């Protein structure tokens, strides 16, 4: 395994990330939550808030970047799994036409494990909720954006097979 203990699990919304991350936590691995989801939930309770990705994506992206950098530093020598990495935020910004070259340059100083585990779109397991509303076309678009940015930054993107959660967990652990 690489000496970098920061491992990213990524993918479009509703692809099974949380389920596999929950299994990793049950196996006593350190798992850090998705920061975007937390920020959206916080902003939704603030009356009149404009810092939501569908209202002001550039401002949302900058705030999210700050929080993700703080979260990045929570890992030390212990293997830590991240529900999305800093580059996820930047991929979403790119996809929406708000590419932030300054943040992309800053992101280079926050490396993760060289292998990134991507959960592919899987319509059969997708479910919408109060912060997850994307349709299949948007899921595919997000998938492309994630693959592109992680590849652009030199990561090996490993697609996690569409199997049972336990088999997906085993695939990730076997490939580290």
ZADRENDO-294329 format. One line per 2 residues: their letters; for each residue x, y negated, z of N, C-alpha, C. Coordinates in Angstrom, 2 decimals, padded with zeros to 5 digits. Each point is the difference from the previous one (the first is absolute). Layout:
<palos>
a) X:Y:Z:X:Y:Z:X:Y:Z  ... .
</palos>
This chain:
<palos>
xx) 000.84:001.18:000.00:-000.84:-001.18:000.00:000.89:-001.24:000.00  -000.51:-001.06:-000.62:000.70:-001.28:-000.02:000.17:-000.51:001.42 .
xx) 000.99:-000.86:000.20:000.19:-000.56:001.33:-001.05:-001.06:000.31  -000.78:-000.43:-001.01:-001.05:-000.98:000.26:-001.25:000.72:000.50 .
xx) -000.41:-000.30:001.23:-001.13:000.72:000.59:-001.37:-000.57:-000.36  -000.05:-001.01:-000.87:-001.27:-000.67:-000.33:-000.60:000.63:-001.26 .
xx) -001.10:000.70:000.16:-000.58:000.76:-001.11:-001.38:-000.58:-000.33  -000.19:-000.34:-001.27:-001.26:-000.60:-000.44:-000.92:001.05:-000.60 .
xx) -001.24:-000.03:000.47:-001.10:000.74:-000.62:-000.87:-001.07:-000.64  -000.18:000.06:-001.32:-000.74:-001.03:-000.70:-001.03:000.63:-000.92 .
xx) -000.77:-000.84:-000.63:-001.02:000.43:-000.94:-001.16:-000.97:000.01  -000.82:000.10:-001.00:-001.20:-000.84:-000.08:-000.91:000.32:001.19 .
xx) -000.97:-000.88:000.28:-000.93:000.28:001.09:-000.76:001.30:-000.23  -000.24:000.71:001.10:-000.83:001.19:-000.05:000.65:001.22:-000.62 .
xx) 001.31:000.11:000.09:000.71:001.13:-000.62:000.49:001.04:001.01  -000.32:-000.19:001.27:000.36:000.98:001.02:001.21:-000.36:000.85 .
xx) 000.48:-001.23:-000.11:001.17:-000.41:000.79:-000.25:000.15:001.50  -001.10:-000.57:000.45:-000.28:000.00:001.44:-000.12:001.40:000.57 .
xx) -000.60:000.89:-000.74:-000.16:001.38:000.47:001.36:000.65:000.21  000.90:-000.17:-000.97:001.34:000.60:000.11:000.80:-000.70:001.09 .
xx) -000.13:-001.30:000.11:000.71:-000.73:001.06:-000.50:000.43:001.38  -001.28:000.26:000.12:-000.53:000.52:001.27:000.63:001.35:000.33 .
xx) 000.17:000.85:-001.00:000.64:001.30:000.23:001.46:-000.18:000.42  000.69:-000.95:-000.61:001.38:-000.28:000.39:000.07:-000.44:001.46 .
xx) -000.94:-000.84:000.41:-000.04:-000.44:001.40:-000.27:001.18:000.92  -000.86:000.91:-000.43:-000.28:001.20:000.81:001.23:000.89:000.13 .
xx) 000.90:-000.09:-000.98:001.26:000.75:000.04:001.08:-000.77:000.77  -000.41:-001.07:000.67:000.88:-000.84:000.83:000.99:-000.85:-000.79 .
xx) -000.33:-000.31:-001.24:000.79:-000.97:-000.75:-000.55:-001.38:000.32  000.88:-000.99:-000.06:-000.44:-001.38:000.20:-000.67:-000.48:-001.28 .
xx) -001.21:-000.53:000.12:-000.77:-000.48:-001.15:-000.45:-001.43:000.29  000.29:-000.90:-000.95:-000.42:-001.39:000.15:-001.15:-000.29:-000.97 .
xx) -001.02:-000.73:000.47:-001.22:-000.19:-000.79:000.16:-000.98:-001.16  -000.99:000.03:-000.87:-000.05:-000.93:-001.13:-000.29:-001.40:000.51 .
xx) 000.89:-000.92:-000.32:-000.13:-001.37:000.49:-001.07:-000.79:-000.76  -000.19:000.27:-001.28:-001.00:-000.75:-000.77:-001.39:000.23:000.55 .
xx) -000.29:001.22:000.31:-001.33:000.35:000.52:-000.25:-000.74:001.33  001.03:-000.06:000.84:-000.13:-000.71:001.27:-000.24:-001.50:-000.23 .
xx) 000.77:-000.58:-000.91:-000.13:-001.43:-000.27:-001.38:-000.31:-000.59  -000.49:000.82:-000.90:-001.34:-000.20:-000.56:-001.05:000.06:001.11 .
xx) 000.09:001.00:000.85:-000.97:000.14:001.09:000.03:-001.23:000.92  001.20:-000.49:000.32:000.13:-001.20:000.83:-000.66:-001.20:-000.67 .
xx) 000.27:-000.19:-001.27:-000.50:-001.16:-000.73:-001.51:000.05:-000.19  -000.55:001.19:-000.10:-001.44:000.12:-000.20:-000.81:-000.45:001.22 .
xx) 000.60:000.02:001.18:-000.74:-000.44:001.20:000.16:-001.50:000.26  000.88:-000.66:-000.75:000.20:-001.44:000.16:-000.95:-000.72:-000.95 .
xx) -000.96:-000.69:000.56:-000.97:-000.70:-000.82:000.68:-001.06:-000.86  -000.27:000.03:-001.28:000.58:-000.97:-000.92:001.40:000.35:-000.47 .
xx) 000.52:001.17:000.39:001.35:000.36:-000.41:000.10:000.11:-001.52  001.05:-000.55:-000.52:000.27:000.09:-001.43:001.18:000.92:-000.30 .
xx) 000.68:000.48:001.08:001.19:000.82:-000.22:-000.37:001.47:-000.18  -000.72:000.26:-001.07:-000.35:001.35:-000.41:000.51:000.18:-001.42 .
xx) 000.41:001.20:-000.35:000.62:000.16:-001.33:-000.91:-000.36:-001.16  -001.32:000.12:000.17:-000.90:-000.34:-001.08:-000.36:-001.48:-000.02 .
xx) 000.44:-000.78:001.03:-000.24:-001.44:000.02:001.28:-000.81:-000.22  001.09:000.42:000.64:001.28:-000.70:-000.13:001.12:001.03:000.11 .
xx) 000.17:000.75:-001.07:000.97:001.10:000.03:001.43:-000.48:000.25  000.46:-001.12:-000.61:001.38:-000.43:000.30:000.25:-000.25:001.49 .
xx) -000.91:-000.70:000.68:000.18:-000.26:001.44:-000.09:001.30:000.80  -000.97:000.84:-000.35:-000.12:001.30:000.66:001.30:000.78:-000.16 .
xx) 000.55:000.03:-001.21:001.23:000.74:-000.27:001.19:-000.50:000.80  000.09:-001.32:000.18:001.11:-000.55:000.78:-000.12:000.37:001.48 .
xx) -001.22:-000.10:000.54:-000.21:000.38:001.40:000.24:001.50:000.20  -000.49:000.79:-000.94:000.20:001.44:000.09:001.49:000.34:-000.05 .
xx) 000.76:-000.67:-000.86:001.44:000.25:-000.10:000.67:-000.23:001.37  -000.33:-001.09:000.66:000.57:-000.31:001.32:-000.29:001.13:000.99 .
xx) -001.23:000.46:000.00:-000.39:001.08:000.92:000.69:001.31:-000.35  000.14:000.26:-001.29:000.66:001.24:-000.41:001.48:-000.02:000.36 .
xx) 000.63:-001.15:-000.09:001.41:-000.09:000.40:000.13:000.28:001.50  -000.90:-000.55:000.81:000.03:000.29:001.44:-000.20:001.51:000.23 .
xx) -000.93:000.58:-000.73:-000.26:001.43:000.15:001.21:000.81:-000.45  000.67:-000.44:-001.05:001.18:000.70:-000.52:001.03:000.18:001.12 .
xx) 000.16:-001.03:000.81:001.02:000.02:001.06:-000.40:000.87:001.19  -001.20:000.55:000.01:-000.39:000.88:001.09:000.69:001.37:-000.08 .
xx) 000.49:000.35:-001.18:000.72:001.27:-000.15:001.44:-000.20:000.46  000.52:001.02:000.64:001.41:-000.02:000.37:000.64:001.23:-000.63 .
xx) 000.53:000.89:000.78:000.60:001.22:-000.55:-001.02:001.13:-000.11  -001.16:-000.19:000.61:-001.05:001.01:-000.04:-000.69:-000.03:-001.36 .
xx) -000.26:001.17:-000.56:-000.73:000.07:-001.25:-001.36:-000.66:000.18  -000.31:-000.94:-000.88:-001.24:-000.77:000.09:-000.69:000.03:-001.35 .
xx) -001.28:000.34:000.01:-000.81:-000.02:-001.22:-000.85:-001.26:-000.01  -000.01:-000.67:-001.15:-000.77:-001.22:-000.17:-001.20:000.26:-000.91 .
xx) -001.17:-000.43:000.45:-001.19:000.00:-000.84:000.13:-001.25:-000.87  000.65:000.17:-001.12:000.34:-001.05:-000.97:001.25:-000.76:000.46 .
xx) 000.80:-000.39:-000.97:001.20:-000.77:000.27:-000.16:-001.44:-000.46  001.03:-000.78:000.21:000.01:-001.40:-000.41:-000.30:-000.14:-001.50 .
xx) 000.50:000.94:-000.79:-000.19:-000.11:-001.45:-001.44:000.20:-000.43  -000.82:000.66:000.81:-001.42:000.15:-000.34:-000.65:-001.38:-000.13 .
xx) 000.26:-000.86:000.96:-000.53:-001.35:-000.01:000.42:-000.71:-001.30  001.26:000.13:-000.35:000.52:-000.68:-001.19:-000.58:000.58:-001.28 .
xx) -000.29:001.31:000.01:-000.64:000.63:-001.16:-001.41:-000.55:-000.19  -000.72:-000.16:001.10:-001.36:-000.57:-000.08:000.05:-001.43:-000.53 .
xx) 000.97:-000.78:000.49:000.13:-001.38:-000.49:000.30:-000.01:-001.50  000.93:000.84:-000.43:000.31:000.09:-001.44:-001.25:000.36:-000.80 .
xx) -000.70:001.01:000.47:-001.18:000.49:-000.72:-001.04:-001.09:-000.17  -000.12:-000.86:000.99:-001.00:-001.06:-000.04:000.52:-001.29:-000.64 .
xx) 001.20:000.05:-000.59:000.54:-001.18:-000.68:000.60:-001.04:000.93  000.38:000.41:001.21:000.58:-000.92:000.99:001.41:000.44:000.39 .
xx) 000.77:000.44:-000.96:001.34:000.49:000.31:000.78:-001.06:000.77  000.65:000.43:001.09:000.77:-000.90:000.85:001.45:000.43:-000.04 .
xx) 000.79:-000.66:-000.86:001.40:000.38:-000.20:000.83:-000.21:001.26  -000.35:-001.00:000.79:000.72:-000.25:001.24:-000.18:001.18:000.97 .
xx) -001.23:000.45:000.17:-000.25:001.14:000.89:000.64:001.27:-000.56  -000.03:000.17:-001.32:000.63:001.18:-000.60:001.50:000.00:000.26 .
xx) 000.62:-001.16:-000.06:001.44:-000.09:000.29:000.26:000.31:001.48  -000.82:-000.55:000.88:000.15:000.25:001.43:-000.20:001.48:000.33 .
xx) -000.90:000.66:-000.72:-000.32:001.42:000.27:001.21:000.90:-000.19  000.96:-000.43:-000.79:001.18:000.83:-000.28:000.82:000.29:001.26 .
xx) -000.13:-000.82:001.03:000.79:000.22:001.22:-000.72:000.90:001.00  -001.14:000.56:-000.41:-000.77:000.90:000.87:-000.19:001.34:-000.70 .
xx) 001.09:000.78:-000.11:-000.10:001.27:-000.72:-000.69:001.09:000.82  -000.66:000.87:-000.73:-000.63:001.18:000.58:000.77:001.23:-000.47 .
xx) -000.42:001.17:000.46:000.54:001.26:-000.47:-000.07:-000.01:-001.53  000.99:000.57:-000.70:000.01:-000.06:-001.47:-001.15:000.74:-000.69 .
xx) -000.68:000.88:000.73:-001.17:000.68:-000.56:-001.25:-000.62:000.60  -000.90:-000.39:-000.88:-001.29:-000.56:000.41:-001.06:001.01:-000.41 .
xx) -000.93:000.30:000.91:-001.03:001.00:-000.26:-001.30:-000.70:-000.38  -000.43:000.25:-001.24:-001.18:-000.65:-000.55:-001.16:000.98:-000.08 .
xx) -001.11:-000.38:000.61:-001.23:000.77:-000.09:-000.74:-000.49:-001.24  -000.23:000.88:-000.97:-000.64:-000.44:-001.25:-001.51:-000.20:000.18 .
xx) -000.61:-000.79:-000.89:-001.46:-000.16:000.04:-000.68:001.36:-000.06  -001.01:000.14:000.85:-000.71:001.27:000.10:-001.45:-000.33:000.30 .
xx) -000.78:-000.13:-001.05:-001.37:-000.49:000.12:-000.84:000.85:000.94  000.26:001.30:000.06:-000.81:000.90:000.82:000.11:-000.28:001.50 .
xx) 001.07:-000.62:000.45:000.14:-000.26:001.45:-000.18:-001.48:000.34  -000.23:-000.84:-001.01:-000.10:-001.44:000.23:-001.31:-000.38:000.67 .
xx) 000.09:-000.88:000.98:-001.19:-000.54:000.65:000.17:-001.48:000.26  -001.05:-000.78:-000.22:000.05:-001.45:000.23:-000.38:-000.31:001.45 .
xx) 000.51:-001.15:000.50:-000.38:-000.48:001.33:000.07:-001.52:000.01  000.03:-000.62:001.19:-000.07:-001.46:000.09:001.22:-000.72:-000.57 .
xx) 001.14:000.67:-000.14:001.17:-000.64:-000.62:000.48:000.76:-001.23  -000.63:001.10:-000.33:000.38:000.79:-001.17:-001.20:000.01:-000.95 .
xx) 000.13:-000.68:-001.13:-001.11:-000.16:-000.92:000.37:000.26:-001.46  001.23:000.38:-000.27:000.51:000.15:-001.35:-000.67:001.13:-000.75 .
xx) -000.24:-000.20:-001.31:-000.54:001.07:-000.84:001.16:000.79:-000.61  -000.32:001.06:-000.76:001.04:000.88:-000.55:000.95:-000.75:-000.92 .
xx) -000.50:-000.87:-000.86:000.89:-000.75:-000.90:001.01:-000.84:000.79  -000.46:-000.64:001.05:000.89:-000.80:000.83:001.00:000.89:000.74 .
xx) -000.46:001.16:000.46:000.92:000.95:000.65:001.12:000.39:-000.95  -000.33:000.27:-001.26:001.02:000.37:-000.99:000.96:-001.15:-000.26 .
xx) -000.54:-001.22:-000.03:000.82:-001.19:-000.20:000.97:-000.20:001.17  -000.49:000.20:001.21:000.85:-000.11:001.20:001.07:001.08:-000.01 .
xx) -000.38:001.20:-000.38:000.96:001.11:-000.10:001.15:-000.37:-000.94  -000.33:-000.53:-001.16:001.03:-000.41:-000.97:000.92:-001.08:000.59 .
xx) -000.61:-000.99:000.67:000.79:-001.09:000.58:000.95:000.52:001.08  -000.45:000.94:000.81:000.85:000.57:001.05:001.16:000.79:-000.59 .
xx) -000.31:000.84:-000.97:001.06:000.79:-000.65:001.05:-000.93:-000.62  -000.49:-001.06:-000.64:000.91:-000.93:-000.69:000.92:-000.72:000.97 .
xx) -000.55:-000.56:001.08:000.86:-000.79:000.88:001.01:000.88:000.74  -000.42:001.16:000.47:000.96:000.86:000.70:001.09:000.47:-000.97 .
xx) -000.36:000.29:-001.24:001.01:000.38:-001.00:000.92:-001.18:-000.31  -000.58:-001.19:-000.15:000.81:-001.21:-000.27:001.04:-000.23:001.10 .
xx) -000.34:000.35:001.22:000.92:-000.20:001.13:000.92:001.21:000.22  -000.06:000.97:-000.90:000.95:001.11:000.04:-000.39:001.19:000.86 .
xx) -001.24:000.07:000.44:-000.44:001.13:000.81:-000.41:001.16:-000.90  000.15:001.21:000.53:-000.52:001.18:-000.66:-001.43:000.19:000.49 .
xx) -000.95:-000.13:-000.92:-001.41:000.12:000.37:-000.42:001.45:-000.19  -000.34:000.66:001.10:-000.45:001.39:-000.06:-001.52:000.02:000.17 .
xx) -000.69:000.54:-001.00:-001.45:000.12:000.08:-000.34:001.21:000.87  -000.79:-000.26:001.03:-000.41:001.06:000.91:-001.17:000.75:-000.67 .
xx) 000.12:001.31:-000.16:-001.05:000.76:-000.68:-001.36:-000.12:000.69  -001.04:000.13:-000.80:-001.39:-000.02:000.50:-000.32:001.37:000.58 .
xx) 000.41:000.19:001.23:-000.22:001.25:000.72:-000.65:-000.30:001.33  -000.09:000.98:000.85:-000.54:-000.20:001.35:000.93:-000.97:000.75 .
xx) -000.52:-000.68:001.00:000.85:-000.90:000.78:001.26:000.69:000.55  -000.15:001.21:000.50:001.16:000.73:000.56:001.03:000.28:-001.09 .
xx) -000.45:000.39:-001.19:000.94:000.25:-001.11:000.68:-001.29:-000.44  -000.72:-001.11:000.05:000.60:-001.29:-000.35:001.07:-000.38:001.03 .
xx) -000.31:000.22:001.27:000.97:-000.25:001.07:001.25:000.85:-000.22  -000.18:001.27:-000.28:001.15:000.88:-000.23:000.82:-000.44:-001.20 .
xx) -000.65:-000.48:-001.06:000.72:-000.50:-001.18:000.92:-001.16:000.39  -000.53:-000.92:000.79:000.79:-001.17:000.42:001.19:000.45:000.83 .
xx) -000.23:000.82:001.00:001.08:000.42:000.89:001.05:000.82:-000.76  -000.44:000.82:-000.92:000.93:000.83:-000.79:000.88:-000.87:-000.90 .
xx) -000.52:-001.12:-000.46:000.72:-000.86:-000.95:000.83:-001.11:000.64  000.08:000.00:001.32:000.86:-001.01:000.65:001.44:000.50:000.08 .
</palos>
